[in-house]
Amino acid sequence: MRLVFRRKFVGQASLRLPQTWQRVYRGLVAAVLTSSSLINPYLGSQSALAQTRAYCQLSADAIAQKESLRVSAVKGNSDSQGRYRTLLKKHAENLQQCRQQTWPRVQAIWLRLYPCDIRPGALDELMDRLVNRGYNQVYVEVFSDGQVLLPKAENSTPWPSVIRTPGAEKVDLLAQAINKGRERGMQVYAWMFAMNFGYSYSQRPDRQQALARDGMGKTSLSVTEDGSQAFIDPYNAQAKRDYYQLVQEVVRRRPDGVLFDYIRYPRQSGSASVVTKVQDLWIYGDGSRQALYDRALNNKGRELIERYITKGFISAGDVAGVDKLYPDEGSPLWQGRNPAADEMKATASQRQARLQWELWQLSVAHAAQGVVDFVALASLPAQRQRIRTGAVFFPEGNQTVGQGGYDSRVQPWDRFPSYMEWHPMSYATCGNTSCIVPQVERVLSLAPPGTQVSPVLAGAWGKSFNSRPSLEQQMQAIRAGAPQVNSISHFAFSWQEPEVDRDRKFCGAD
């Protein structure tokens, strides 16, 4: 998530293309918050109550008391250690009670951990800060930028561990975060990049075939702004095995949920943000190309697919040539294609335009299907353990653009499984909330009944940030415009407390 800012592996699903692309990929195709009746025993003045009650935040006095006990406990004071644990339990009970009576029921935050967080008391101090803000869920980043939050001594994945500090090879920061979060009444999710495997993966000689490629043979390293995002071919068997193994290791730590981010292709800028021809699609890896060819249902269909992918178009000569190669076959066929009964009565020239357009739709649908298949596979280890899963996506990532173009991310989130939580990144910027609420409303309109939609908001408490209104303003607007939403998350802790985040990153003083 950036702001620029089963069994055996699942086989390829049959591509559905009834009535062209639309049914496959739909279009890839202030009310004021009412105060809670709960009065927090740790709140001080009436002014503090008015400011914090709606969000289950603790008062300054309660925060100071807990922090004093934590510091004393870290120094070894046994009396403080006992009192600190007692206070943590009481705050956890209070948080649970407050959130049951306060909108939204789930208030979550996105969090990155650093090697410095292994210092004594550091993780306790961090988790306390989250509870102080009224959060009852935390999404801990466990796989991003080509690194995994697994102990070095137990890391059998192709990625290096986040913590590589000498002597800390067995430190399991993820397991610690899960335990300490739960101790404070929070649910702890594992937040993972999905199709973006990171620069370190792209540099492995034995993983070059796993990378996604476009029609010019480029990988995502040459088109993303920071040059470090390595997107993989979701049809590649090696990439799927590697990721499946990673999810299994994460699930072994028993988080309360697993969220999958970067379930898409690279986001490009300018004119490249719209794909308008087949060479723009990231379907030229060996796995993806073979899977696309295999969507053919007869020899004519396969030959036309191969010619179209190779050249980027088919001519009337190609159509006539394929007819001569396979004279005993009727119309070219591939998954989802339903040609007219009299199609073969038309000349090759008359059929060429229609066939080329259908091949374009097939290619985009094939790219989208790879994303859907990948997230379905990725979620299996968690599903088997009855651990919740969620998909993180851009509300506009599945839209058509102009005449026949598509958003370059090709993110068909409206086809993600409804058993997963949907976490739309509602990051629109227009100086107020008028462009944020419509993003949430669009997702709700396309979500199957029963789908939990949990919007992700970017910003900070009590102030505008990066041209975005305060979190309070955004939340109030969503409650007014989409009252059925009862779960919201905030991106990210580093935006709310940048100084604290910087100290944690560089091991500043407690």
C-alpha positions in Angstrom: 0.0 0.0 0.0 1.8 3.1 -1.2 0.7 6.7 -1.6 2.7 8.7 -4.0 3.0 10.2 -2.6 -5.8 -26.2 -3.0 -4.2 -28.7 -1.9 -2.3 -28.8 -5.1 -2.0 -25.4 -6.7 -5.3 -24.1 -8.0 -5.6 -24.6 -11.8 -6.4 -21.8 -14.0 -10.1 -20.9 -13.8 -12.1 -21.0 -16.9 -12.4 -17.6 -18.3 -15.9 -16.2 -18.4 -16.7 -13.8 -21.2 -20.5 -13.8 -21.7 -21.7 -10.6 -23.4 -18.1 -9.5 -24.0 -16.1 -8.1 -21.1 -18.7 -6.6 -18.8 -19.9 -9.7 -16.9 -16.3 -10.8 -16.5 -15.0 -7.5 -15.1 -17.7 -5.0 -14.7 -16.4 -2.2 -16.6 -12.8 -3.4 -16.1 -13.8 -3.9 -17.9 -22.2 15.9 8.0 -24.1 14.2 10.0 -22.4 14.7 13.3 -21.2 11.7 15.2 -23.5 11.0 18.1 -21.8 10.7 21.4 -21.5 7.3 23.0 -23.3 6.7 26.3 -20.2 5.0 27.6 -18.1 7.1 29.9 -14.5 6.0 30.1 -13.3 5.9 33.7 -9.9 7.1 32.6 -11.2 10.3 31.0 -10.6 13.5 33.0 -12.4 16.7 32.3 -15.6 17.2 30.4 -13.6 18.8 27.6 -11.5 15.7 27.3 -14.6 13.6 27.3 -16.1 15.5 24.4 -12.9 15.2 22.4 -12.2 11.5 22.9 -15.4 9.7 23.7 -16.6 9.4 20.1 -13.4 7.6 19.2 -12.7 5.6 22.4 -9.4 7.4 23.0 -7.9 7.6 26.5 -7.4 10.8 28.4 -4.0 12.4 28.9 -4.0 11.4 32.6 -4.7 7.7 31.8 -2.0 7.7 29.1 0.6 9.2 31.5 -0.2 6.8 34.3 0.2 3.8 32.0 3.4 5.1 30.5 4.9 5.8 33.9 4.2 2.2 35.0 5.6 0.8 31.7 8.9 2.7 32.1 9.2 1.5 35.7 8.3 -2.0 34.7 11.0 -2.1 32.1 13.6 -1.0 34.7 12.7 -4.1 36.7 10.3 -2.8 39.4 8.2 -5.8 40.2 5.4 -3.8 41.8 5.1 -1.6 38.7 5.2 -4.8 36.5 2.1 -6.1 38.3 0.3 -2.9 38.2 1.1 -2.3 34.6 -0.3 -5.7 33.6 -3.4 -5.0 35.6 -3.9 -1.7 33.9 -3.4 -3.2 30.5 -6.2 -5.7 31.2 -8.5 -3.0 32.4 -7.8 -0.8 29.4 -8.4 -3.8 27.1 -11.8 -4.4 28.7 -12.7 -0.8 28.5 -11.7 -0.6 24.8 -13.8 -3.6 24.0 -16.8 -2.1 25.8 -16.4 1.3 24.2 -16.0 -0.1 20.7 -19.2 -2.2 21.1 -21.1 1.0 21.8 -19.3 3.4 19.5 -19.2 3.9 15.7 -17.3 2.4 14.0 -17.2 -1.0 15.8 -13.8 -1.6 14.2 -11.2 1.2 14.1 -7.9 -0.1 12.7 -4.5 1.2 11.9 -1.7 0.1 9.5 1.7 -0.4 11.1 5.2 -1.1 10.0 7.7 -2.7 12.5 11.4 -2.1 12.5 14.4 -4.0 13.9 14.6 -1.4 16.6 11.3 -2.6 18.0 13.0 -5.6 19.5 14.5 -3.4 22.2 13.1 -4.1 25.7 9.8 -2.3 26.2 9.7 -0.9 22.7 6.8 -3.0 21.4 4.8 -2.5 24.6 5.2 1.3 24.3 4.1 1.1 20.6 1.1 -1.1 21.2 0.0 1.2 24.1 0.0 4.1 21.8 -2.4 2.4 19.5 -4.8 1.5 22.3 -4.6 5.1 23.6 -6.0 6.2 20.2 -8.9 3.8 20.4 -7.8 1.2 17.9 -9.1 -2.3 18.3 -7.4 -3.7 15.3 -3.8 -3.3 14.0 -2.6 -4.4 10.6 1.1 -5.3 10.9 3.2 -5.3 7.8 4.8 -8.7 7.5 5.9 -8.8 3.8 6.8 -5.7 1.8 9.7 -4.3 -0.2 11.2 -7.7 -0.6 11.5 -8.5 3.1 9.6 -10.7 5.5 8.9 -10.3 9.2 10.0 -13.8 10.1 12.9 -14.9 12.3 16.1 -15.3 10.3 16.7 -18.7 11.9 13.3 -19.9 10.7 13.1 -18.2 7.4 13.0 -20.7 4.5 11.4 -18.3 2.0 13.3 -16.7 -0.9 13.2 -13.3 0.9 15.5 -11.9 3.5 14.2 -11.3 7.1 13.5 -7.8 8.2 15.5 -8.4 11.4 19.1 -9.3 10.6 20.7 -8.0 13.8 23.5 -10.2 15.1 22.2 -12.2 18.0 18.5 -11.7 17.1 18.3 -14.6 14.7 15.5 -16.2 16.7 13.5 -13.1 17.6 9.9 -13.5 16.3 8.7 -9.9 16.2 5.5 -10.9 14.4 4.5 -13.4 17.1 5.4 -10.9 19.8 3.2 -8.2 18.1 0.3 -10.7 17.9 0.6 -11.5 21.6 1.1 -8.0 22.8 -1.7 -6.6 20.7 -4.2 -9.2 22.0 -3.1 -8.6 25.5 -4.3 -5.0 25.0 -7.6 -6.0 23.5 -6.7 -5.6 19.9 -6.9 -8.0 17.0 -3.7 -8.3 15.0 -3.8 -8.9 11.2 -0.8 -9.7 9.0 -0.6 -7.3 6.2 1.2 -8.6 3.1 2.2 -7.4 -0.3 1.0 -9.9 -2.9 2.0 -9.6 -6.6 4.8 -7.1 -5.8 7.6 -9.5 -4.6 10.2 -6.7 -4.2 13.6 -5.9 -5.6 15.5 -8.6 -3.7 13.4 -11.3 -5.4 14.0 -9.8 -8.9 17.8 -10.1 -8.4 17.7 -13.8 -7.9 19.1 -15.6 -11.0 16.7 -18.5 -10.3 13.6 -16.4 -10.3 13.9 -14.4 -13.5 11.2 -16.4 -15.2 8.7 -15.6 -12.4 8.7 -11.8 -13.2 5.8 -10.3 -15.1 6.8 -8.9 -18.5 5.0 -6.7 -21.0 5.1 -6.9 -24.8 8.4 -5.1 -25.0 10.0 -7.6 -22.6 10.3 -5.1 -19.8 9.7 -5.9 -16.1 8.1 -3.6 -13.7 11.5 -2.4 -12.4 11.8 -0.2 -15.4 8.4 1.5 -15.2 7.7 2.1 -11.5 8.8 5.4 -10.0 11.2 4.0 -7.4 12.5 1.2 -9.6 12.3 -1.3 -6.8 8.8 -2.8 -7.3 9.1 -6.3 -8.8 5.7 -7.6 -9.9 5.5 -11.2 -10.7 3.5 -13.2 -13.3 0.5 -14.5 -11.4 0.4 -17.5 -13.7 4.0 -18.5 -12.9 4.2 -21.8 -10.9 7.4 -20.8 -9.1 6.0 -17.5 -7.9 2.9 -19.2 -6.7 4.8 -21.8 -4.8 7.0 -19.2 -3.2 4.1 -17.1 -2.1 2.1 -20.0 -0.8 5.0 -21.1 1.4 5.3 -17.5 2.7 1.6 -17.4 3.7 1.9 -20.7 5.4 4.7 -19.5 7.6 2.7 -16.3 8.5 -0.4 -18.3 9.3 1.6 -20.5 11.6 1.8 -17.5 13.9 -2.0 -17.4 14.1 -2.8 -13.8 13.4 -6.5 -12.8 13.6 -6.5 -12.1 9.9 -4.4 -11.8 6.7 -4.7 -8.8 4.4 -3.4 -9.0 0.8 -2.2 -5.8 -0.8 -0.7 -5.1 -4.3 -3.2 -7.6 -5.8 -2.7 -6.0 -9.2 -0.2 -5.1 -11.9 2.1 -2.0 -11.8 0.6 1.4 -11.5 2.1 3.6 -14.2 1.8 7.4 -14.8 0.8 9.7 -17.6 -0.4 8.1 -20.8 1.0 4.7 -19.6 -1.6 4.7 -16.8 -4.1 3.5 -19.4 -3.5 0.2 -21.4 -4.9 0.5 -24.9 -3.0 -2.3 -26.7 -2.1 -5.9 -25.9 1.7 -5.1 -25.6 0.8 -2.8 -22.6 -0.5 -5.8 -20.6 1.8 -7.8 -18.2 1.0 -11.1 -19.8 4.2 -11.9 -21.7 5.8 -14.0 -19.0 6.2 -17.7 -20.0 3.5 -18.8 -17.5 1.0 -16.2 -18.6 1.5 -16.7 -22.3 1.1 -20.4 -22.0 -2.0 -20.1 -20.0 -3.5 -17.7 -22.5 -2.7 -20.0 -25.4 -4.4 -22.8 -23.5 -7.6 -20.9 -23.4 -8.0 -21.8 -27.1 -10.7 -24.4 -27.7 -9.5 -25.3 -31.2 -6.5 -25.0 -33.4 -7.8 -21.9 -35.2 -8.3 -20.2 -31.9 -4.8 -21.0 -30.7 -3.2 -19.9 -33.9 -5.0 -16.5 -33.9 -4.2 -16.0 -30.2 -0.5 -16.6 -30.8 -0.3 -14.3 -33.9 -2.2 -11.6 -32.0 0.1 -11.7 -29.0 3.2 -11.8 -31.1 2.4 -9.0 -33.4 -0.2 -7.0 -31.4 -2.8 -7.3 -34.2 -4.2 -9.7 -36.7 -4.7 -9.0 -40.4 -7.3 -10.3 -42.9 -4.4 -12.4 -44.2 -4.0 -14.0 -40.8 -7.6 -14.9 -40.7 -7.5 -16.4 -44.2 -4.3 -18.1 -43.4 -5.7 -19.8 -40.3 -8.7 -20.9 -42.3 -6.3 -22.7 -44.8 -4.3 -24.2 -42.0 -7.3 -25.9 -40.4 -9.9 -26.3 -43.1 -11.9 -28.9 -41.2 -12.6 -26.5 -38.3 -15.3 -23.9 -38.2 -15.0 -20.7 -36.3 -12.0 -19.9 -34.2 -12.8 -20.7 -30.6 -11.5 -19.8 -27.2 -13.0 -19.7 -23.7 -16.0 -17.4 -23.5 -16.3 -17.0 -27.3 -19.7 -17.6 -28.8 -19.5 -16.8 -32.5 -22.6 -16.3 -34.7 -23.8 -19.5 -36.4 -23.2 -17.9 -39.9 -19.8 -16.3 -39.0 -17.8 -18.5 -41.5 -20.0 -17.3 -44.4 -18.4 -13.8 -44.1 -15.0 -13.1 -45.8 -11.8 -12.9 -43.9 -11.7 -9.1 -44.3 -15.2 -8.9 -42.9 -14.3 -11.0 -39.9 -10.9 -9.5 -39.1 -12.1 -6.4 -37.1 -14.5 -8.4 -34.9 -11.9 -11.1 -34.2 -9.2 -8.6 -33.3 -11.5 -6.8 -30.9 -12.5 -10.1 -29.2 -8.8 -11.0 -28.9 -8.2 -7.7 -27.1 -11.0 -8.4 -24.7 -9.7 -11.9 -24.2 -6.2 -10.6 -23.4 -7.5 -8.1 -20.8 -9.8 -10.6 -19.2 -6.8 -13.1 -19.1 -4.7 -10.5 -17.2 -7.5 -9.9 -14.8 -8.2 -13.6 -14.2 -4.6 -14.0 -13.2 -5.1 -11.5 -10.4 -8.3 -13.2 -9.2 -6.7 -16.7 -9.3 -3.6 -15.4 -7.4 -5.6 -14.0 -4.5 -7.8 -17.1 -4.3 -4.6 -19.2 -4.0 -2.9 -16.9 -1.5 -5.9 -17.0 0.9 -6.0 -20.8 1.1 -3.6 -21.4 4.0 -5.5 -18.9 6.1 -8.9 -20.2 5.1 -7.9 -23.7 6.2 -7.0 -22.4 9.6 -10.3 -20.4 9.8 -8.4 -17.2 9.8 -10.0 -14.2 8.2 -8.7 -12.8 5.0 -9.0 -9.5 3.2 -8.2 -7.8 -0.1 -6.8 -4.3 -0.3 -7.5 -2.4 -3.5 -8.0 0.9 -5.3 -11.7 1.7 -5.9 -10.9 3.0 -9.4 -8.5 0.1 -10.3 -11.1 -1.8 -12.2 -12.4 0.9 -14.5 -12.5 1.3 -18.2 -10.8 4.5 -19.5 -11.9 6.3 -22.7 -12.7 4.2 -25.8 -11.5 0.7 -25.2 -8.8 1.5 -22.6 -8.3 0.1 -19.1 -6.7 1.2 -15.9 -3.1 -0.1 -16.1 -3.4 -1.8 -12.7 -6.0 -4.2 -14.1 -7.4 -4.8 -10.6 -10.8 -6.7 -10.9 -11.7 -6.2 -7.2 -15.4 -6.5 -8.0 -14.6 -10.2 -8.6 -12.7 -10.8 -5.4 -14.3 -13.5 -3.2 -17.1 -12.1 -1.0 -15.9 -14.2 1.9 -12.9 -11.9 2.1 -13.0 -8.5 3.7 -12.8 -5.7 1.2 -10.5 -2.9 2.1 -10.8 -0.1 -0.5 -8.1 2.5 -0.3 -10.2 5.6 -0.4 -7.4 8.0 -1.0 -8.9 10.6 -3.3 -7.7 14.1 -2.8 -9.8 17.2 -3.5 -9.3 19.3 -0.4 -12.4 17.9 1.3 -14.4 14.8 1.6 -16.6 15.2 -1.5 -14.3 12.9 -3.6 -13.7 10.3 -0.8 -17.3 9.2 0.0 -18.1 8.4 -3.7 -15.3 5.9 -3.7 -16.7 4.1 -0.8 -20.2 4.3 -2.2 -19.0 2.8 -5.5 -17.5 -0.2 -3.7 -20.6 -0.7 -1.7 -22.7 -0.7 -4.8 -20.7 -3.5 -6.4 -20.1 -5.6 -3.3 -22.2 -8.8 -3.0 -24.6 -8.9 -0.1 -22.9 -9.8 3.2 -19.4 -8.5 2.1 -17.6 -6.6 4.9 -16.4 -3.4 3.3 -13.8 -1.6 5.5 -12.6 1.7 3.9 -9.0 2.7 4.3 -8.5 6.4 5.0 -5.3 8.3 4.7 -4.5 11.1 7.0 -3.9 12.2 10.6 -6.0 13.0 13.6 -7.1 16.6 14.2 -5.4 18.2 11.1 -5.3 18.1 7.4 -2.4 16.1 5.9 -1.2 15.9 2.4 -4.2 17.7 1.1 -6.6 15.4 2.9 -9.1 16.4 5.6 -8.5 15.2 9.2 -9.5 11.6 9.9 -12.4 12.8 12.0 -13.8 14.7 9.1 -13.4 11.8 6.7 -15.1 9.4 9.2 -18.0 11.7 9.8 -18.6 12.1 6.1 -18.5 8.3 5.5 -20.9 7.7 8.4 -23.3 10.2 6.8 -23.0 9.0 3.3 -22.6 5.2 3.9 -24.0 4.5 7.3 -23.9 0.7 6.7 -20.1 0.9 7.0 -19.0 -0.1 10.5 -15.3 -0.8 10.0 -12.6 1.8 9.1 -8.8 1.8 9.1 -6.3 4.5 9.0 -3.1 4.6 7.0 -0.8 4.9 8.7 0.9 5.1 12.1 3.9 6.8 10.5 1.7 9.6 9.3 0.1 10.2 12.7 3.3 10.2 14.7 6.2 10.8 12.3 8.7 11.6 15.1 8.0 8.4 17.0 8.2 6.4 13.8 11.5 8.0 12.9 12.9 7.2 16.3 11.7 3.6 16.0 13.3 3.3 12.6 16.7 4.6 13.7 16.7 3.4 17.3 16.3 6.8 18.9 16.0 7.2 22.6 12.9 5.9 24.4 
